Amino acid sequence: MGKPAEEKKEKTFHWFLLAAIIIVLYFSSVLISQQFYLNQVNRDQASADARLQEAQKENAALREEREMLSDPAYIERIAREELGMTRPDEIPYSTVRKGRN
């Protein structure tokens, strides 16, 4: 009599084990997708940090140039070099280089 009960117990389907496996697979997929999302957020943060650092460097350079714009010698140098301006008593001249042909 003991044998038929043991055979019946072996043939029953384990719903609890199936449910546990499904739950573990579900949470594993959620964990993996969240890890991918966090990796993307970290890449975005690194990119934003790099852009912020570049903007801070540019801001520092612009502040330095703003400070130099209060110096008359700097203003004169910029006017001469970039704008080609001269003083009223000076005669401007320029040289022309021949191109290689």
C-alpha positions in Angstrom: 0.0 0.0 0.0 2.9 2.3 0.5 4.0 2.3 -3.0 1.0 3.8 -4.8 1.1 6.9 -2.5 4.7 7.4 -3.3 4.2 7.2 -7.0 1.3 9.7 -6.9 3.5 12.1 -5.0 6.2 12.0 -7.6 3.9 12.6 -10.5 2.2 15.7 -9.1 3.2 19.0 -10.6 5.0 21.5 -8.4 3.1 24.8 -8.8 5.1 26.4 -6.1 8.4 25.7 -7.8 7.1 27.0 -11.1 5.8 30.2 -9.5 9.1 30.7 -7.7 11.0 30.3 -10.9 8.7 32.7 -12.7 9.1 35.3 -9.9 12.9 34.9 -9.9 13.0 35.4 -13.7 10.7 38.4 -13.6 12.8 40.1 -10.9 16.0 39.2 -12.7 14.8 40.9 -15.9 13.7 44.0 -13.9 17.1 44.1 -12.3 18.9 43.8 -15.6 16.8 46.5 -17.3 17.4 48.8 -14.3 21.1 48.2 -14.6 21.1 49.1 -18.2 19.1 52.3 -17.4 21.6 53.2 -14.6 24.5 52.7 -17.0 22.9 55.1 -19.4 22.2 57.6 -16.7 25.9 57.4 -15.6 27.0 58.0 -19.2 24.7 61.0 -19.5 26.0 62.3 -16.2 29.6 62.0 -17.3 28.8 63.8 -20.5 27.0 66.6 -18.7 30.0 66.9 -16.3 32.4 67.2 -19.2 30.2 69.9 -20.8 30.0 71.7 -17.5 33.8 71.6 -17.1 34.2 73.0 -20.6 31.7 75.7 -20.0 33.5 76.6 -16.7 36.8 76.9 -18.6 35.2 79.1 -21.2 33.6 81.2 -18.5 37.0 81.7 -16.8 38.6 82.7 -20.1 35.8 85.2 -20.8 36.1 86.7 -17.3 39.9 87.0 -17.8 39.3 88.7 -21.2 36.7 91.0 -19.6 39.3 92.0 -17.0 41.9 92.7 -19.7 39.4 94.9 -21.6 39.9 97.5 -18.9 43.6 97.8 -19.9 44.1 100.5 -22.6 47.2 98.7 -23.9 45.2 95.5 -24.5 42.4 97.5 -26.2 45.0 99.1 -28.5 46.6 95.8 -29.3 43.3 94.2 -30.2 42.3 97.3 -32.3 45.6 97.1 -34.2 45.8 93.3 -34.7 42.2 92.3 -35.2 40.6 95.5 -36.6 43.6 97.0 -38.5 43.2 100.4 -36.8 46.0 103.0 -36.5 46.5 106.2 -34.7 45.7 109.4 -36.5 49.4 110.3 -36.9 50.4 106.9 -38.2 50.5 105.7 -41.8 49.3 102.1 -42.3 51.0 99.8 -44.7 50.7 96.2 -45.6 52.8 93.7 -47.5 51.7 91.3 -50.2 53.3 87.9 -50.6 53.4 86.4 -54.0 51.7 83.0 -54.2 53.5 79.9 -55.6 52.5 79.2 -59.1 
